[in-house]
Amino acid sequence: MERRPSVSEKAKGKAKEAYGAVTGDEGKKAEGQAQQRKASAREEREQQKRTRAEQDKADRAEKSRDKQRRKDKGGLLGNL
């Protein structure tokens, strides 16, 4: 699963931000914040991909179920 690298990237970003805050290095602090935002954006994209894949899977299952119901009823003209 690809969640781990971004979690690790978030942790690295937090560490950089903390280091920058403690030492007064605003550049390092900003770099850490940017790294955290990048990791969060990556996580969000990955979650959207997983959500889309699950929705596609559910759509296929629904179509298959509908097709089987029509078949069980004798096709499209089975209700006449």
N, C-alpha and C positions, 0 to 999 in steps of 0.2 A: 504494500500500500504506500502511496506517495505522501501521506500525511506527515510522517516522521521527519523528512528533511525540512519541511517548512516550520515544523515545531522547533526543530533544532535551530533553524535560521532565526526564528523569533527569539529564542534564548540568546543567541549570539548578539542579536540586535539590542536586547535588553541590557546585556553585559556592556556593550559599547556605549549605550546611552548612560548607564550608571557610571562607567569609567569617565566619560566626558563630563558628567555632572560633578563628580567628586574632584576631578582635576581642573575643572574650569575650561575644558577644551570643548568649545561650542561646536566645532566641526565634527569631532568624534561623536558628540551627543546627537547631532543632526543625522550623522551617518547611521547611527544605531536606530533612530526613529524611522529613517527611510527603509532600513533593512526589515524592520518589523512590519511596516506597511506593505512592502513587497511580499513578504511571507503570508500576510493576511489575504492579499489579493490572490495569490496562488492557491491558497486553501479554498477561497470562495469559488474560483474557477473550477477546481477539482470537484467541489460539492455540486456545482451546477451540472457538470458532466455526469456525475453519478445520478443526479435527479433526473436528467434527460434520459439516461439509459434505462432507468427504472420505469419512467413514463412510457417509453417506447415498448418495453417488455409488457407492461400492463395493456397497452393498446393492442399489441399482437395477440395477447391472451383473450382479450375481449372479442376481437375479430374471429378468432378461432372458435370461441364459444358460440358466437352468433352463427357462424357457418355450420357448426354441428347442430344447433337448434333447427336451422332451416332444413338440414339433411334429415333430422329426426321427424320433421313434419311432412316430409315428402317433397322437399324442394320449395321453390318460390310459389308453385301453384297448389301446394298441398292443402291449403285452407279453403279451397273452392268447393 
